[in-house]
Amino acid sequence: IMNSKILRKINRHADYLLLNWLKTLVSEEEYSKITIKNFKQFLPDVNYFYADKSLRLSFYSVKWTRKIIKKLVGLGKPLEDITIQDLEAYSKRKVNEY
């Protein structure tokens, strides 16, 4: 079980990572419209998908981002150093294990 202060930092960091990732996908006009308060409306509504007859958590969802950050922090990586590339690398490593 993690400390509630650490969990709040993880949640905040997850939001900023997703915000910055989302801004790399949109055009110049939409870039300025996306803020920390409204970025979740630009993310897909579906958090899960079926793969190999099982339900999986969708990539780049808020829940997926928080989950992977928690795992990386648990492995000893400093929270401030975690980037979206770290999340992708961790997921690729896990997908290759199946």
C-alpha positions as CSV (number, residue, x, y, z in Angstrom):
1,I,0.0,0.0,0.0
2,M,1.4,3.4,-1.0
3,N,1.4,6.6,1.0
4,S,-1.5,8.9,0.1
5,K,0.9,11.8,-0.6
6,I,2.8,9.6,-3.1
7,L,-0.5,8.5,-4.8
8,R,-1.5,12.1,-5.2
9,K,1.8,12.9,-6.8
10,I,1.4,9.9,-9.1
11,N,-2.1,10.9,-10.1
12,R,-0.9,14.4,-10.9
13,H,2.1,13.2,-12.8
14,A,-0.1,10.8,-14.8
15,D,-2.4,13.7,-15.8
16,Y,0.6,15.8,-17.0
17,L,2.1,12.9,-19.0
18,L,-1.2,12.2,-20.7
19,L,-1.7,15.9,-21.4
20,N,1.7,16.3,-23.0
21,W,1.2,13.1,-25.0
22,L,-2.1,14.3,-26.2
23,K,-0.7,17.6,-27.3
24,T,1.8,15.8,-29.6
25,L,-1.2,14.3,-31.5
26,V,-3.2,17.4,-32.3
27,S,-2.9,20.3,-34.6
28,E,-1.6,23.8,-33.7
29,E,-5.2,25.2,-33.3
30,E,-6.3,22.4,-31.0
31,Y,-3.0,22.5,-29.0
32,S,-4.0,25.7,-27.2
33,K,-7.5,24.4,-26.4
34,I,-6.3,21.4,-24.4
35,T,-5.6,22.1,-20.7
36,I,-5.1,20.1,-17.6
37,K,-8.7,20.6,-16.7
38,N,-10.3,19.4,-20.0
39,F,-7.8,16.9,-21.5
40,K,-9.8,13.9,-20.3
41,Q,-12.6,14.7,-22.7
42,F,-10.2,14.3,-25.6
43,L,-9.2,10.7,-24.5
44,P,-11.3,7.7,-25.6
45,D,-14.3,6.8,-23.3
46,V,-13.5,3.1,-23.5
47,N,-11.0,1.9,-20.9
48,Y,-11.0,-1.8,-21.8
49,F,-10.8,-4.0,-24.9
50,Y,-11.0,-7.7,-25.5
51,A,-7.8,-9.6,-26.6
52,D,-7.4,-13.4,-26.6
53,K,-10.8,-13.9,-24.8
54,S,-9.8,-11.6,-21.9
55,L,-10.5,-8.1,-21.0
56,R,-7.5,-5.8,-21.1
57,L,-6.9,-2.2,-20.0
58,S,-6.5,0.2,-22.9
59,F,-3.2,1.9,-23.5
60,Y,-3.0,5.6,-22.8
61,S,-6.0,5.7,-20.6
62,V,-5.7,7.5,-17.2
63,K,-6.0,4.2,-15.3
64,W,-3.4,2.5,-17.5
65,T,-1.0,5.4,-17.0
66,R,-1.4,5.5,-13.2
67,K,-1.0,1.7,-13.0
68,I,2.3,1.7,-14.9
69,I,3.7,4.7,-13.0
70,K,2.9,2.9,-9.7
71,K,4.8,-0.2,-10.9
72,L,7.8,1.9,-12.1
73,V,7.9,3.8,-8.8
74,G,7.7,0.4,-7.0
75,L,10.7,-0.8,-9.0
76,G,12.7,2.2,-7.7
77,K,12.5,4.7,-10.6
78,P,12.1,8.3,-9.3
79,L,8.6,9.7,-10.1
80,E,9.9,13.0,-11.6
81,D,12.1,11.0,-14.1
82,I,9.2,8.9,-15.5
83,T,8.3,9.8,-19.1
84,I,5.7,8.5,-21.6
85,Q,8.6,6.6,-23.2
86,D,9.2,4.7,-20.0
87,L,5.5,3.7,-19.9
88,E,5.7,2.5,-23.5
89,A,9.0,0.6,-22.9
90,Y,7.5,-1.1,-19.8
91,S,4.4,-2.1,-21.7
92,K,6.3,-3.5,-24.6
93,R,8.4,-5.5,-22.3
94,K,5.3,-6.9,-20.6
95,V,3.6,-7.7,-23.9
96,N,6.6,-9.6,-25.1
97,E,6.4,-11.8,-22.0
98,Y,3.0,-13.3,-23.1
